[in-house]
Amino acid sequence: MKLETKKWIERLKERLSEVKGDKRFIRNIKAYFDDSNYFLDKGDFIRAFECIVWAWAWLEIGLEVGKIEIGTAHADKQENC
């Protein structure tokens, strides 16, 4: 679980550098991202994984409804999250 969480944290970290749009969506994504790192550092791998899943959910929903967008470097990878 720890390695899987770290993998998704790194993937989201790459995407976050290019996300733009609705500040509330971005704030929520970053909050869940930060929470995931916090729980990972505390050794609470279940909560860390749950938080990164929520961060990805906010990212995917934001993209789907047009509230946020990702710069061109990751636009082609959007479907492969």
JOFENZI-V348196 format. One record per residue. N is the residue number from 1. D_CENTER is the distance of its C-alpha to the mean C-alpha in Angstrom with 2 decimals. Layout:
BEGIN
n: {N;N}
d_center: {D_CENTER;D_CENTER}
END
This chain:
BEGIN
n: {1;2;3;4;5;6;7;8;9;10;11;12;13;14;15;16;17;18;19;20;21;22;23;24;25;26;27;28;29;30;31;32;33;34;35;36;37;38;39;40;41;42;43;44;45;46;47;48;49;50;51;52;53;54;55;56;57;58;59;60;61;62;63;64;65;66;67;68;69;70;71;72;73;74;75;76;77;78;79;80;81}
d_center: {16.57;15.97;15.74;13.45;10.95;11.49;11.14;7.61;6.80;8.89;7.65;4.23;6.89;9.11;7.52;7.03;10.68;11.78;10.23;13.20;14.72;14.82;14.36;13.89;10.85;9.33;10.80;9.38;5.66;7.08;9.35;7.41;5.82;9.54;10.92;9.55;11.26;14.17;14.85;14.60;17.15;19.26;19.45;18.08;16.18;16.14;14.44;11.95;11.09;11.24;8.79;5.99;7.42;7.50;4.03;4.19;7.57;7.38;6.04;8.79;11.18;11.09;11.89;14.41;16.25;16.29;14.84;12.57;13.03;12.02;14.90;17.29;16.26;13.36;14.90;16.84;14.04;12.27;14.36;13.73;10.14}
END
